[in-house]
Amino acid sequence: MLNALQVLTTVCVGVMVGVEFSVSFVMNPIFNALPEDSGQLGRAHGGRMLGAVMPFWYIGSLVLVAVWAVAGWQRPGAGLVVTAGALLIVSVLMSVLLLVPINNRSKTWTPENRPADWKEQSNRWDRYHYVRVAVIIAAFALLVTALTRA
């Protein structure tokens, strides 16, 4: 049963990493290259869509890691799982304190109502997101390492 939990957790976090990585390095560059207001509209739509799903994914991943840490406490790699959990907590805090406030504003923007500094706010979100992606990649790497030690 612990093996199934370990694999499920690793896959869940890994897919989340893939989605967030693709937002930074695939989708946003595509949106930024679109003509006129299309990119801003695409980012707003992405913010609405992913903004509805990601809170459950981040918290669900954190819960799975916590269950793995408790269930596998006496097993090799437990410290790695706990450290991965701490990194996921950092990613959730970053999301709530830094990224969500910008996302909540930007997902309602249209070319008619966006603020004058919308590009600056989008760039700030991107910078925070790069750091968050690095944090969750580190958490994923720790989980994979712990899985190989199990």
C-alpha positions as CSV (number, residue, x, y, z in Angstrom):
1,M,0.0,0.0,0.0
2,L,2.9,2.4,0.8
3,N,4.4,1.7,-2.6
4,A,1.1,2.7,-4.3
5,L,1.0,5.9,-2.3
6,Q,4.6,6.7,-3.2
7,V,4.0,6.2,-6.9
8,L,0.7,8.2,-6.8
9,T,2.3,11.1,-4.9
10,T,5.3,11.2,-7.2
11,V,3.2,11.1,-10.4
12,C,0.8,13.8,-9.0
13,V,3.6,16.1,-8.1
14,G,5.5,15.3,-11.3
15,V,2.5,16.2,-13.5
16,M,1.9,19.4,-11.6
17,V,5.6,20.3,-12.2
18,G,5.1,19.6,-15.9
19,V,2.0,21.9,-16.1
20,E,3.7,24.7,-14.2
21,F,6.9,24.3,-16.3
22,S,4.9,24.5,-19.5
23,V,3.1,27.6,-18.3
24,S,6.5,29.4,-17.8
25,F,8.5,28.1,-20.7
26,V,5.8,27.2,-23.4
27,M,2.5,28.9,-22.9
28,N,3.5,32.3,-21.7
29,P,6.1,32.7,-24.4
30,I,3.4,31.8,-27.0
31,F,1.0,34.3,-25.5
32,N,3.7,37.0,-25.4
33,A,4.3,36.4,-29.2
34,L,0.7,36.8,-30.2
35,P,-0.4,39.9,-31.9
36,E,-2.1,42.9,-30.2
37,D,-4.3,41.9,-27.3
38,S,-4.5,38.2,-28.0
39,G,-1.7,37.3,-25.5
40,Q,-3.2,39.2,-22.6
41,L,-6.6,37.6,-23.3
42,G,-4.9,34.2,-23.4
43,R,-3.2,34.8,-20.1
44,A,-6.4,35.9,-18.5
45,H,-8.2,32.8,-19.7
46,G,-5.3,30.6,-18.5
47,G,-5.4,32.4,-15.2
48,R,-9.1,31.6,-14.8
49,M,-8.8,28.0,-15.9
50,L,-5.7,27.0,-14.0
51,G,-6.6,29.3,-11.1
52,A,-9.6,27.0,-10.5
53,V,-7.7,23.8,-10.6
54,M,-4.2,24.5,-9.1
55,P,-5.3,25.2,-5.5
56,F,-6.7,21.6,-5.2
57,W,-3.6,20.2,-7.0
58,Y,-1.1,22.0,-4.7
59,I,-3.0,21.2,-1.5
60,G,-3.7,17.6,-2.7
61,S,0.0,17.1,-3.5
62,L,1.0,18.4,-0.1
63,V,-1.5,16.1,1.6
64,L,-0.2,13.1,-0.3
65,V,3.4,14.0,0.7
66,A,2.3,14.4,4.3
67,V,0.6,11.0,4.3
68,W,3.7,9.4,2.7
69,A,6.0,11.1,5.3
70,V,3.9,9.7,8.2
71,A,3.3,6.2,6.7
72,G,7.0,5.9,5.7
73,W,8.5,7.5,8.8
74,Q,10.8,4.6,9.7
75,R,11.8,3.9,6.1
76,P,14.8,5.1,4.1
77,G,14.2,8.4,2.4
78,A,11.7,9.8,5.0
79,G,13.9,12.9,5.5
80,L,13.7,13.6,1.8
81,V,9.9,13.3,1.8
82,V,9.7,15.7,4.7
83,T,12.0,18.2,3.0
84,A,9.9,17.8,-0.2
85,G,6.8,18.6,1.9
86,A,8.5,21.7,3.3
87,L,9.2,22.9,-0.2
88,L,5.6,22.3,-1.2
89,I,4.6,24.4,1.8
90,V,6.9,27.1,0.5
91,S,5.2,26.8,-2.9
92,V,1.8,27.1,-1.4
93,L,2.8,30.2,0.6
94,M,4.4,31.8,-2.4
95,S,1.2,31.1,-4.4
96,V,-1.1,32.6,-1.7
97,L,1.0,35.6,-0.9
98,L,2.6,36.5,-4.2
99,L,1.0,34.9,-7.2
100,V,-2.7,34.5,-6.4
101,P,-3.3,38.3,-5.8
102,I,-1.8,39.1,-9.2
103,N,-3.7,36.2,-10.9
104,N,-7.0,37.3,-9.3
105,R,-6.6,40.7,-10.8
106,S,-5.3,39.6,-14.2
107,K,-7.8,37.0,-14.9
108,T,-10.5,39.7,-15.1
109,W,-8.6,42.0,-17.5
110,T,-9.7,42.7,-20.9
111,P,-8.1,45.2,-23.4
112,E,-10.8,47.7,-22.2
113,N,-10.3,47.5,-18.4
114,R,-6.7,46.4,-17.8
115,P,-4.6,48.8,-15.8
116,A,-1.8,50.9,-17.3
117,D,0.8,48.7,-15.5
118,W,-0.6,45.4,-16.6
119,K,2.6,44.3,-18.4
120,E,4.6,45.1,-15.2
121,Q,2.2,43.0,-13.1
122,S,2.4,40.1,-15.6
123,N,6.2,40.2,-15.6
124,R,6.2,40.2,-11.8
125,W,3.9,37.2,-11.8
126,D,6.3,35.5,-14.3
127,R,9.3,36.1,-12.0
128,Y,7.6,34.7,-9.0
129,H,6.3,31.8,-11.0
130,Y,9.9,30.9,-12.1
131,V,10.9,30.7,-8.5
132,R,7.9,28.6,-7.6
133,V,8.6,26.3,-10.5
134,A,12.2,25.8,-9.2
135,V,10.9,25.1,-5.7
136,I,8.4,22.4,-6.9
137,I,11.0,20.9,-9.2
138,A,13.3,20.5,-6.2
139,A,10.4,18.9,-4.3
140,F,9.8,16.5,-7.1
141,A,13.5,15.6,-7.4
142,L,13.5,14.8,-3.6
143,L,10.4,12.6,-4.0
144,V,11.9,10.7,-6.9
145,T,15.1,10.2,-4.9
146,A,13.1,9.0,-1.9
147,L,11.1,6.6,-4.1
148,T,14.3,5.1,-5.3
149,R,15.5,4.5,-1.7
150,A,12.2,2.8,-0.7
